[in-house]
Amino acid sequence: MTEKELELRNNVKKAAREYFENIYGKERIFDYIPASGKLLGVEELENMIDASLDMWLTAGRFHREFESKFAKYLGVKHALAVNSGSSANLLAISALTSYKLGERALKKGDEVITVAAGFPTTVNPIIQNGLVPVFVDCKVGTYNIDAEKIEESISSKTKAVFVAHTLGNMFDIDKVKNICQKHNLWLIEDSCDALGAEYNGQKAGTIGDIGTFSFYPAHHLTMGEGGAVVTDNTELYKILMSFRDWGRDCCCPPGNDGVCGKRFSQQLGKLPFGYDHKYTYSHTGYNLKITDWQAAIGCSQIDKLDNFLKIRERNAQYLSQKLADLQEYFILPEIENNCKPSWFGYLISVKENAPFNKQELVEYLEKHNIGTRQLFAGNILRQPMIVDNDIPLRIGSGRLISSKNLTNEHYKLLPNTEFIMNNTFWVGVFPALGEKELDITSETIHKFIKESLVKR
């Protein structure tokens, strides 16, 4: 870059800083306290402009920098940036179907253990790849998979466990990993809501075979849209990259040809010898890459991640203190043993004997400008995507059934999942919120309870 080019670039960035400080640099005042949200600074704007001035747009220097920084942060060998956490989950399952994995490859009809209380795109890739989801119940309080119930759900067709660390509270991964090792199962950690959480000092997403992350604006760091897949397994890394990059066999990055040195010297499939390796495809893949503009935001956000996590932890602890006197009515979050959570949100369950129900409380909070969220799908087995389709599945140790034939007797096999659907919601603890907003949240909940008791 010439001195003139650098001067012009710096002038544009200087103007952007001035713009940010005048438009966005003021204290944020919430008329509505959201359950989640992003926290962007002038550094993100400068990086976005820097990437725009490169005029490269697709994955480039910021993309390479982000993947390197993210892998280093987690302490893993390989990190692949993708365009969403949902895509990360799709890649994780798809990669395990690769013929390159031999006998360990997942084949149509094989089973994957998961949970019904969570986000749909943990379950969707199982179904989309022709695999059979096996649903295990959760624990109330931690809202994670009940590890004690996994082994009884394993059959001769079970090949993997794919579950999320719920809202930043890690599941009993030691126990789950031991079960996977005992039965030779793949373990995928959906860490989309748990970036930065630790279990005995190991970060979420780094303990299983594959970890997935989301960088949607609601998450711990954001690219706007974005996600990542991580692994220490170099073979899996190459397969994941193939599925991300159109299914091609070549691993040369965009704009770089012949990095492997074998571009015209191989014979693969039934192609002629020397057919261009950049156009040789070993999997039925996708194009799930990010732009350099997104990666530029991520590079700035990751530098702030530790501080974001501290604020989330502080906010969750503050809410626990403020709501401690209401445990007659609520189940407040319980931290898994050996876990240091990275709270995505603050989960509250209304007890069955409370003189009010979740729906009444949620509607009251929303009416008073306090944002709330469900634990995503609640019980995904009751969602239209399941009951209105013919999807093979199992519940626990039960037999294979079609989703069209689900009855209330089947739902009773997941009692805690049903409880979560009916009784559980969450409020925000994200870094843009402070004690002022949390006090309003707490005071509004206390006010609702007083009004409910008077009515009764």
Helices and strands as residue ranges (DSSP letters): H 3-23, H 42-54, H 61-74, E 78-82, H 85-95, G 99-104, E 111-114, H 120-128, E 132-135, G 147-149, G 151-153, E 158-164, H 173-183, E 186-190, E 198-199, E 202-203, E 210-214, E 227-231, H 234-244, G 277-279, H 292-323, G 324-326, E 330-331, E 339-340, E 346-350, H 358-367, E 373-374, G 380-382, H 384-387, E 392-395, E 401-402, G 403-405, H 408-411, H 415-423, E 424-427, H 435-455
